[in-house]
Amino acid sequence: MSSIVFINRYFYPDHSATSQLLSDLVFHLADCGQNVKVITSRQLYEDTHSDLPGIEKIGAVSVTRIWATHFGRGNLFGRALDYLSFYISAFFVLFRMINKDDYVVAKTDPPMISVIASFITRLKSAKLINWTQDLFPEVGTELGVKILEYAKPVLLNLRNSALKNAWMNVVIGETMKDKLVASGVDNSKIMIIPNWSNGEMVYPVPASENPLRKEWGLMDKFVIGYSGNMGRAHEFETILGIAESFKNDQEFLFLFIGGGAKKQWIENEAQNRGLKNIVFKPYQNRDILHLSLSLPDIHFISLLPNLEGLIVPSKYFGVAAAGRPCLFIGDSGGEISKILKHSNCGYTICPGDVKKGEDFIRSLKSNNKIYTDMCNSARNMYCEIYDVRIALKHWTKLFAEAGLLSIEKNVHENCE
């Protein structure tokens, strides 16, 4: 029986977005009776010093956690060493593990892992599926990593070769698909399966029934929240400016939940500006995401405009599942902006447009009907398009067409 082998740096029980998506799909395929294996690291996203078991069985899934250095995301040199050591270990483990007619699904953490997977699958007469969450090296060069400017032509050739030689490339948005086509990838080898959230685990919880509001002392606040990675790809100057415009209005509070490379900078800026209306909380366990994502009255999400199409902020799908409006700070023609406009569940402002952001927040605070309509629109749109069951149905169909699954698992398309 052919195996499906997934490779990504993070996997269950890690709580990062790529890990949660991967875990959902892997355990679903195992439930379908498919032989599934995972190659991953021994560390957790928020704990670089963790050392999970090298070999373990989680349910029906075989997990191989390979050795790699543990410098973490604190500096680019240390991160590069983590990537390099992961590549070396992954090469040998893939070579040993992959057999003829197996399918390897390579995500994009670490970047360029598809190049190694492409070489091994061709050598072993296996098939490669690239599950593309972001486009590297473009993300790195757009974020100003100077050394990548010199290596970019070579890296692009290697990356594009892996995409062109793959059996299928799964992307998470229309704009990303357009970029792959522009890179010379055959349209027939590209499939769009958006990222998702779990509508049974994340759902709207009224403010009056949310124990986190009481625990965190926010019962009387109109909360504007950010949940997830505060990374280099996101823009926070604008939301800090908006928070500053509300600094003397005690009805409004800005809540940051999560961590990332820019968290310390945001904390320092809030302190330097004397912003007492900003609160920080760590990542919350997945089993209370329905509470943490329902807590804000409005969520904000940001993406640097020059990264549009290279990244799609997956945190939005949890926001929609929680039935909350979104203020998007980024490209008005981008993926998230189009979703918000089409479904009437949010608003987009360009980076730096503090006044429009403030006006949007005040308008929702003062008009309960418009606010409620946006909440309902967000949840309804999520259930129609972005629920986990819909995504898993697409993935199941893909593997059924590959001849791996003889019977598609019954996955309902609608949530409540």
C-alpha positions in Angstrom: 0.0 0.0 0.0 1.4 3.4 -1.0 2.1 5.8 1.8 1.5 9.6 2.1 4.4 11.2 3.8 4.1 14.8 5.0 7.1 16.9 5.8 6.9 20.2 7.8 8.9 21.5 10.8 5.9 21.6 13.1 3.2 19.0 13.9 0.9 18.0 16.7 1.0 18.8 19.6 2.4 22.1 18.4 -0.1 25.0 18.2 1.3 27.0 15.3 -1.0 27.6 12.3 0.9 25.3 9.9 1.0 22.5 12.5 -2.8 22.8 13.2 -3.6 22.6 9.5 -1.3 19.7 9.0 -2.6 17.8 12.0 -6.2 18.2 10.8 -5.4 16.8 7.4 -3.1 14.0 8.6 -5.5 12.6 11.2 -8.4 12.8 8.8 -6.5 10.8 6.2 -5.5 8.3 8.9 -9.2 8.0 9.8 -9.9 7.2 6.1 -7.6 4.2 6.4 -4.7 5.7 4.6 -1.1 4.9 5.6 0.2 8.3 6.7 3.6 9.3 8.0 5.0 12.6 9.2 8.5 13.9 9.1 8.9 16.9 11.4 11.2 18.5 14.0 11.5 17.7 17.7 10.7 21.2 18.8 7.7 23.4 19.4 7.1 26.7 17.7 7.2 28.7 20.9 9.7 26.5 22.7 12.9 26.0 20.7 14.5 24.0 23.5 11.8 21.4 23.6 12.8 17.9 22.6 9.9 15.7 21.6 10.3 12.0 21.0 12.3 11.0 17.9 9.9 8.2 16.9 6.3 7.9 18.0 2.9 6.7 16.9 0.0 9.1 17.4 -3.1 7.1 16.8 -2.6 5.5 13.4 0.0 8.1 12.3 3.8 7.3 12.3 5.8 10.3 13.3 9.5 10.7 12.8 11.0 13.8 14.5 14.4 14.5 13.0 17.4 16.1 14.6 18.1 19.8 13.9 19.7 22.7 15.7 17.6 24.7 18.1 18.7 28.3 17.8 15.2 29.6 17.2 13.8 32.6 15.4 15.7 35.3 17.4 18.3 36.0 14.7 18.6 35.2 11.0 21.9 33.4 11.3 20.6 31.0 13.9 17.4 30.5 11.9 19.5 29.7 8.8 21.5 27.0 10.8 18.2 25.5 12.0 17.0 25.3 8.4 20.3 23.9 7.1 20.4 21.1 9.8 16.8 20.3 9.1 17.5 20.0 5.4 20.4 17.6 6.0 18.4 15.4 8.3 15.4 15.5 6.1 17.4 14.4 3.1 18.6 11.2 4.7 15.3 10.4 6.4 13.3 10.9 3.2 15.8 8.8 1.2 15.4 6.0 3.7 11.6 6.3 4.1 10.3 6.9 0.6 9.3 4.0 -1.6 8.1 3.7 -5.2 4.6 5.2 -5.8 4.5 6.9 -2.4 3.3 10.5 -2.3 5.3 13.2 -0.5 3.4 16.3 0.6 5.9 19.1 1.3 4.8 22.2 3.1 6.9 25.4 3.0 8.4 25.3 6.5 11.4 25.3 6.3 11.5 27.2 3.0 12.8 25.3 -0.1 12.1 21.9 1.5 10.3 21.1 -1.7 13.6 21.1 -3.5 14.9 18.2 -1.4 11.6 16.4 -1.6 11.5 16.9 -5.4 15.0 15.3 -5.8 14.1 12.3 -3.6 10.8 11.6 -5.2 12.2 11.6 -8.7 15.1 9.4 -7.5 12.6 6.9 -5.9 9.9 7.1 -8.5 7.5 8.6 -6.0 5.2 11.6 -6.5 5.4 15.1 -5.0 2.6 17.4 -3.8 3.7 20.9 -2.8 1.4 22.4 -0.2 2.4 26.0 -0.7 1.7 28.3 2.3 4.1 31.1 1.1 6.5 31.8 -1.8 10.2 31.8 -1.0 12.6 33.4 -1.8 10.3 36.3 -2.7 9.1 36.6 0.9 12.7 36.9 2.1 13.8 39.4 -0.4 10.7 41.6 0.1 11.4 41.6 3.8 14.9 42.9 3.1 17.1 39.9 3.7 20.1 41.2 1.7 21.9 37.9 1.3 18.9 36.5 -0.6 19.2 39.2 -3.3 22.4 37.6 -4.5 21.0 34.0 -4.3 17.5 34.8 -5.6 18.0 33.7 -9.2 19.4 30.3 -8.2 16.8 29.8 -5.5 14.0 30.7 -7.9 15.2 28.2 -10.5 15.4 25.5 -7.9 12.0 26.3 -6.4 10.3 26.6 -9.8 11.8 23.3 -10.9 10.3 21.6 -7.8 6.9 23.2 -8.6 7.0 22.2 -12.3 8.1 18.6 -11.6 5.5 18.1 -8.9 2.5 15.9 -9.4 0.3 18.7 -8.0 0.8 22.1 -6.3 -1.8 23.0 -3.7 -2.0 26.8 -3.1 -4.1 28.8 -0.7 -5.4 31.7 -2.8 -6.1 33.0 -6.3 -3.3 35.5 -6.3 -0.8 32.9 -5.2 -2.0 30.7 -8.1 -1.5 33.6 -10.5 2.1 34.0 -9.3 2.8 30.3 -9.9 1.4 30.4 -13.4 3.6 33.5 -14.1 6.6 31.4 -12.9 5.9 28.8 -15.6 4.0 26.2 -13.6 1.3 24.4 -15.7 -2.2 25.5 -14.7 -3.3 21.9 -14.6 -0.8 21.2 -11.9 -2.2 23.9 -9.5 -5.2 23.4 -7.2 -6.6 26.0 -4.8 -7.5 24.7 -1.4 -7.8 27.6 1.0 -6.7 27.2 4.6 -9.4 26.7 7.2 -10.5 26.7 10.8 -12.5 24.1 12.7 -16.1 25.3 13.0 -16.9 22.9 15.8 -14.0 24.1 17.9 -14.2 27.8 17.0 -17.7 29.4 17.0 -19.3 32.6 18.1 -19.6 33.1 21.9 -21.6 36.1 23.1 -19.6 38.6 25.2 -21.8 38.1 28.2 -21.2 34.3 28.1 -17.4 34.4 27.6 -15.5 33.6 30.8 -12.2 35.0 29.4 -13.8 38.5 29.3 -14.5 38.3 33.0 -11.1 36.7 33.8 -9.2 39.3 31.9 -11.3 42.2 33.2 -12.8 43.2 29.8 -16.5 42.9 30.4 -17.1 46.7 29.9 -14.8 47.1 27.0 -15.2 47.3 23.2 -12.2 45.1 22.3 -10.2 45.3 19.1 -8.0 42.2 18.9 -5.1 40.6 17.1 -4.6 36.9 17.5 -1.6 34.9 16.2 1.9 35.4 15.0 3.2 39.0 15.2 5.8 38.5 12.5 7.9 40.5 10.1 5.3 40.1 7.3 2.7 42.1 9.3 2.4 45.9 9.7 1.6 47.2 13.2 2.4 50.9 13.0 -1.1 51.7 11.8 -2.9 49.8 14.6 -0.6 51.5 17.2 -1.6 54.8 15.7 -5.3 53.8 15.9 -4.8 52.8 19.5 -3.2 56.1 20.2 -6.2 57.9 18.8 -8.3 56.0 21.4 -5.9 56.5 24.4 -8.2 58.8 26.2 -11.4 56.8 25.5 -11.7 54.1 28.2 -14.5 52.3 26.4 -12.0 50.9 23.8 -9.2 48.4 24.4 -6.7 46.8 22.1 -5.8 43.1 22.8 -2.8 41.3 21.3 -2.8 37.5 21.8 0.2 35.5 20.6 3.9 36.0 20.0 6.4 36.4 17.2 9.4 38.5 16.0 7.7 41.8 16.4 6.0 41.3 19.7 8.7 42.9 21.8 8.8 45.9 19.4 5.0 46.4 19.8 5.3 46.2 23.6 8.1 48.7 23.6 6.2 51.1 21.3 3.1 50.8 23.5 5.1 51.7 26.5 7.0 54.5 24.9 3.7 56.1 23.7 2.1 55.7 27.1 -0.7 53.5 25.6 -2.5 52.0 28.7 -5.3 50.7 26.4 -3.2 47.8 25.0 -3.1 44.4 26.7 -0.9 41.4 25.8 -1.7 37.8 26.3 0.2 34.6 25.3 -1.0 32.0 22.8 -4.1 30.3 24.0 -4.7 26.5 24.0 -6.6 25.2 21.0 -9.4 23.9 23.2 -10.3 27.5 24.2 -9.9 29.2 20.8 -13.7 29.6 20.6 -13.3 31.9 23.7 -10.2 33.8 22.7 -11.3 34.4 19.1 -14.8 35.4 20.2 -13.5 37.8 22.8 -12.6 40.7 20.5 -15.6 42.7 19.1 -13.5 43.4 16.0 -10.3 41.6 14.9 -7.6 43.4 12.9 -5.2 41.6 10.5 -2.3 43.1 8.6 -0.1 42.2 5.7 2.6 44.3 4.1 1.2 45.1 0.6 4.4 44.0 -1.1 3.8 40.5 0.2 0.3 40.2 -1.2 0.0 36.9 -3.1 3.2 35.6 -1.5 1.4 35.0 1.8 -2.3 34.7 2.8 -2.9 35.4 6.5 -4.5 32.1 7.7 -5.6 33.7 11.0 -8.5 35.2 9.1 -10.4 31.9 8.9 -10.5 31.6 12.7 -11.8 35.1 12.9 -14.6 34.3 10.5 -15.4 31.0 12.3 -15.8 33.1 15.5 -18.2 35.4 13.6 -16.3 38.6 14.1 -15.8 41.5 11.7 -12.3 42.2 10.5 -10.3 45.4 9.9 -7.7 44.5 7.3 -4.6 46.7 7.0 -3.0 46.0 3.6 -3.5 45.9 -0.1 -7.1 46.9 -1.0 -6.9 44.5 -4.0 -5.5 41.6 -2.0 -6.9 38.2 -1.1 -8.4 39.1 2.4 -9.7 42.5 1.2 -11.6 40.8 -1.6 -13.2 38.3 0.9 -14.2 41.1 3.2 -15.7 43.2 0.5 -17.5 40.3 -1.2 -19.0 39.0 2.0 -19.6 42.3 3.8 -17.9 41.2 6.9 -15.1 43.8 7.3 -13.2 46.7 5.9 -9.8 47.4 4.4 -7.6 50.4 5.0 -4.2 51.1 3.6 -1.2 51.2 6.0 -1.0 54.5 7.6 -4.7 55.4 7.2 -5.3 55.8 11.0 -8.4 58.0 10.6 -10.3 55.5 8.4 -9.5 52.7 10.9 -10.7 54.8 13.8 -13.9 55.7 12.0 -14.7 52.1 11.1 -14.2 51.0 14.7 -16.4 53.8 16.0 -19.1 53.1 13.4 -19.4 49.5 14.5 -19.5 50.4 18.1 -22.3 52.9 17.6 -24.5 50.9 15.2 -25.5 47.5 16.6 -27.4 46.4 13.5 -24.5 46.9 11.1 -22.2 45.2 13.6 -24.5 42.2 14.0 -25.0 41.9 10.3 -21.2 41.8 9.8 -20.9 39.1 12.5 -23.5 37.0 10.9 -22.0 37.5 7.4 -18.6 36.4 8.7 -19.8 33.1 10.2 -22.1 32.4 7.2 -19.3 32.9 4.7 -17.0 30.8 6.8 -19.5 27.9 6.8 -20.0 28.1 3.1 -16.4 28.3 2.0 -13.7 27.9 4.7 -14.9 25.2 7.1 -12.5 22.4 7.8 -14.9 19.9 6.4 -15.0 21.5 3.1 -11.2 21.7 2.9 -10.9 18.0 3.9 -13.4 17.0 1.2 -11.2 18.7 -1.4 -8.0 17.0 -0.1 -9.8 13.6 0.1 -11.0 14.0 -3.5 -7.4 14.8 -4.6 -6.0 11.6 -3.0 -9.0 9.6 -4.3 -8.1 10.8 -7.9 -4.6 9.6 -7.2 -6.0 6.2 -6.5 -5.0 6.2 -2.8 -8.4 6.3 -1.3 -11.0 3.9 -2.7 -13.8 5.5 -0.7 -14.2 9.1 0.1 -15.0 9.7 3.7 -18.3 11.4 4.3 -17.4 15.0 4.9 -20.4 17.4 5.2 -20.0 20.7 3.5 -22.0 22.9 5.9 -21.5 23.9 9.5 -24.0 25.5 11.8 
